[in-house]
Amino acid sequence: MENGELNRDSKYMLAALIEIYRGMNVYLPVFDPQMERDILLDLFSAAISFARFDESRHVLSEEINHNLNQGSSVKEQVELTRTQSPDVLNAKMVAAAHLIKIMDGNKTNFS
């Protein structure tokens, strides 16, 4: 975004997160902090249902708590990909894809 505008494109943010969780480098604009926090909260909440292990659900619950108390950012998510388990990352990827589909009115087809 030019002239210091904040990016408010939640679908771009979710698509970027999918690539980040896959271990890819992604261009990250400066997102609107409130949108970023809200989308990440929805993402973590949805990811709990996609996690396979109790430990992963616990990690996601801690991320929800951190987001509610201190806020979360996409840049923090980049750092966390280095330490989080494949189950947590997979749950977040599936949740991000799920949220994109919901935002698109279930019109998005994933193949």
Phi and psi in degrees as GROMACS dihedral restraints (atoms count N, CA, C in turn):
[ dihedral_restraints ]
;  ai    aj    ak    al  type     phi  dphi    fc
    3     4     5     6     1   -94.3    20    10
    4     5     6     7     1   162.1    20    10
    6     7     8     9     1    58.5    20    10
    7     8     9    10     1    33.0    20    10
    9    10    11    12     1    73.2    20    10
   10    11    12    13     1    12.6    20    10
   12    13    14    15     1   -68.4    20    10
   13    14    15    16     1   146.0    20    10
   15    16    17    18     1   -89.4    20    10
   16    17    18    19     1   140.3    20    10
   18    19    20    21     1   -77.5    20    10
   19    20    21    22     1   126.6    20    10
   21    22    23    24     1  -116.8    20    10
   22    23    24    25     1    22.1    20    10
   24    25    26    27     1   -88.5    20    10
   25    26    27    28     1    95.5    20    10
   27    28    29    30     1   -67.5    20    10
   28    29    30    31     1   -32.3    20    10
   30    31    32    33     1   -67.1    20    10
   31    32    33    34     1   -39.9    20    10
   33    34    35    36     1   -62.2    20    10
   34    35    36    37     1   -43.0    20    10
   36    37    38    39     1   -61.2    20    10
   37    38    39    40     1   -44.4    20    10
   39    40    41    42     1   -66.2    20    10
   40    41    42    43     1   -41.2    20    10
   42    43    44    45     1   -63.8    20    10
   43    44    45    46     1   -40.3    20    10
   45    46    47    48     1   -63.1    20    10
   46    47    48    49     1   -40.2    20    10
   48    49    50    51     1   -63.5    20    10
   49    50    51    52     1   -38.9    20    10
   51    52    53    54     1   -58.3    20    10
   52    53    54    55     1   -46.4    20    10
   54    55    56    57     1   -66.9    20    10
   55    56    57    58     1   -38.2    20    10
   57    58    59    60     1   -61.6    20    10
   58    59    60    61     1   -45.8    20    10
   60    61    62    63     1   -66.3    20    10
   61    62    63    64     1   -21.5    20    10
   63    64    65    66     1   -83.1    20    10
   64    65    66    67     1    -5.5    20    10
   66    67    68    69     1    93.2    20    10
   67    68    69    70     1    13.9    20    10
   69    70    71    72     1   -91.4    20    10
   70    71    72    73     1   155.8    20    10
   72    73    74    75     1   -87.4    20    10
   73    74    75    76     1   133.0    20    10
   75    76    77    78     1  -132.4    20    10
   76    77    78    79     1   140.9    20    10
   78    79    80    81     1   -68.2    20    10
   79    80    81    82     1   126.3    20    10
   81    82    83    84     1  -116.8    20    10
   82    83    84    85     1   110.1    20    10
   84    85    86    87     1   -73.0    20    10
   85    86    87    88     1   177.0    20    10
   87    88    89    90     1   -83.4    20    10
   88    89    90    91     1   110.3    20    10
   90    91    92    93     1   -83.7    20    10
   91    92    93    94     1   154.2    20    10
   93    94    95    96     1   -60.8    20    10
   94    95    96    97     1   120.8    20    10
   96    97    98    99     1   -58.8    20    10
   97    98    99   100     1   -37.5    20    10
   99   100   101   102     1   -69.8    20    10
  100   101   102   103     1   -42.0    20    10
  102   103   104   105     1   -62.4    20    10
  103   104   105   106     1   -43.4    20    10
  105   106   107   108     1   -58.6    20    10
  106   107   108   109     1   -47.2    20    10
  108   109   110   111     1   -63.4    20    10
  109   110   111   112     1   -44.2    20    10
  111   112   113   114     1   -65.4    20    10
  112   113   114   115     1   -44.8    20    10
  114   115   116   117     1   -65.8    20    10
  115   116   117   118     1   -42.3    20    10
  117   118   119   120     1   -64.5    20    10
  118   119   120   121     1   -36.5    20    10
  120   121   122   123     1   -62.9    20    10
  121   122   123   124     1   -45.5    20    10
  123   124   125   126     1   -61.5    20    10
  124   125   126   127     1   -41.4    20    10
  126   127   128   129     1   -61.8    20    10
  127   128   129   130     1   -50.3    20    10
  129   130   131   132     1   -62.6    20    10
  130   131   132   133     1   -40.2    20    10
  132   133   134   135     1   -64.2    20    10
  133   134   135   136     1   -42.9    20    10
  135   136   137   138     1   -69.8    20    10
  136   137   138   139     1   -35.6    20    10
  138   139   140   141     1   -63.4    20    10
  139   140   141   142     1   -29.4    20    10
  141   142   143   144     1   -56.0    20    10
  142   143   144   145     1   -40.7    20    10
  144   145   146   147     1   -72.7    20    10
  145   146   147   148     1   -16.9    20    10
  147   148   149   150     1   -97.4    20    10
  148   149   150   151     1    -9.4    20    10
  150   151   152   153     1   -73.4    20    10
  151   152   153   154     1   142.4    20    10
  153   154   155   156     1   -91.2    20    10
  154   155   156   157     1   -25.3    20    10
  156   157   158   159     1  -117.1    20    10
  157   158   159   160     1   148.3    20    10
  159   160   161   162     1   -59.1    20    10
  160   161   162   163     1   -39.1    20    10
  162   163   164   165     1   -61.4    20    10
  163   164   165   166     1   -38.6    20    10
  165   166   167   168     1   -66.6    20    10
  166   167   168   169     1   -42.1    20    10
  168   169   170   171     1   -63.4    20    10
  169   170   171   172     1   -35.3    20    10
  171   172   173   174     1   -65.2    20    10
  172   173   174   175     1   -43.6    20    10
  174   175   176   177     1   -59.8    20    10
  175   176   177   178     1   -44.0    20    10
  177   178   179   180     1   -66.4    20    10
  178   179   180   181     1   -37.1    20    10
  180   181   182   183     1   -63.3    20    10
  181   182   183   184     1   -38.9    20    10
  183   184   185   186     1   -65.1    20    10
  184   185   186   187     1   -36.4    20    10
  186   187   188   189     1   -67.0    20    10
  187   188   189   190     1   -37.2    20    10
  189   190   191   192     1   -61.8    20    10
  190   191   192   193     1   -47.2    20    10
  192   193   194   195     1   -60.6    20    10
  193   194   195   196     1   -44.5    20    10
  195   196   197   198     1   -60.2    20    10
  196   197   198   199     1   -43.3    20    10
  198   199   200   201     1   -63.1    20    10
  199   200   201   202     1   -43.5    20    10
  201   202   203   204     1   -66.2    20    10
  202   203   204   205     1   -36.7    20    10
  204   205   206   207     1   -89.7    20    10
  205   206   207   208     1   -36.1    20    10
  207   208   209   210     1  -126.3    20    10
  208   209   210   211     1   -12.4    20    10
  210   211   212   213     1    88.5    20    10
  211   212   213   214     1   156.4    20    10
  213   214   215   216     1  -133.4    20    10
  214   215   216   217     1   159.5    20    10
  216   217   218   219     1  -139.6    20    10
  217   218   219   220     1   162.1    20    10
  219   220   221   222     1   -64.5    20    10
  220   221   222   223     1   -37.3    20    10
  222   223   224   225     1   -62.9    20    10
  223   224   225   226     1   -35.8    20    10
  225   226   227   228     1   -63.9    20    10
  226   227   228   229     1   -37.1    20    10
  228   229   230   231     1   -63.3    20    10
  229   230   231   232     1   -36.2    20    10
  231   232   233   234     1   -59.1    20    10
  232   233   234   235     1   -45.5    20    10
  234   235   236   237     1   -65.9    20    10
  235   236   237   238     1   -39.1    20    10
  237   238   239   240     1   -68.4    20    10
  238   239   240   241     1   -24.0    20    10
  240   241   242   243     1   -62.5    20    10
  241   242   243   244     1   -22.7    20    10
  243   244   245   246     1   -73.7    20    10
  244   245   246   247     1   -22.0    20    10
  246   247   248   249     1  -117.9    20    10
  247   248   249   250     1   -14.3    20    10
  249   250   251   252     1   -86.1    20    10
  250   251   252   253     1   153.8    20    10
  252   253   254   255     1   -71.3    20    10
  253   254   255   256     1   157.4    20    10
  255   256   257   258     1   -58.0    20    10
  256   257   258   259     1   -33.0    20    10
  258   259   260   261     1   -65.5    20    10
  259   260   261   262     1   -42.6    20    10
  261   262   263   264     1   -65.0    20    10
  262   263   264   265     1   -45.9    20    10
  264   265   266   267     1   -64.0    20    10
  265   266   267   268     1   -41.4    20    10
  267   268   269   270     1   -63.9    20    10
  268   269   270   271     1   -43.3    20    10
  270   271   272   273     1   -60.6    20    10
  271   272   273   274     1   -39.9    20    10
  273   274   275   276     1   -67.6    20    10
  274   275   276   277     1   -40.1    20    10
  276   277   278   279     1   -62.2    20    10
  277   278   279   280     1   -47.2    20    10
  279   280   281   282     1   -63.9    20    10
  280   281   282   283     1   -40.8    20    10
  282   283   284   285     1   -63.6    20    10
  283   284   285   286     1   -40.9    20    10
  285   286   287   288     1   -63.0    20    10
  286   287   288   289     1   -44.7    20    10
  288   289   290   291     1   -62.7    20    10
  289   290   291   292     1   -39.8    20    10
  291   292   293   294     1   -61.9    20    10
  292   293   294   295     1   -44.3    20    10
  294   295   296   297     1   -65.5    20    10
  295   296   297   298     1   -38.8    20    10
  297   298   299   300     1   -60.7    20    10
  298   299   300   301     1   -43.5    20    10
  300   301   302   303     1   -64.1    20    10
  301   302   303   304     1   -41.3    20    10
  303   304   305   306     1   -63.5    20    10
  304   305   306   307     1   -44.8    20    10
  306   307   308   309     1   -62.4    20    10
  307   308   309   310     1   -29.0    20    10
  309   310   311   312     1   -89.6    20    10
  310   311   312   313     1    10.5    20    10
  312   313   314   315     1    66.4    20    10
  313   314   315   316     1    35.0    20    10
  315   316   317   318     1    60.3    20    10
  316   317   318   319     1    24.0    20    10
  318   319   320   321     1   -89.2    20    10
  319   320   321   322     1   -17.4    20    10
  321   322   323   324     1   -77.8    20    10
  322   323   324   325     1   129.1    20    10
  324   325   326   327     1  -108.8    20    10
  325   326   327   328     1   125.8    20    10
  327   328   329   330     1  -101.5    20    10
  328   329   330   331     1   130.5    20    10
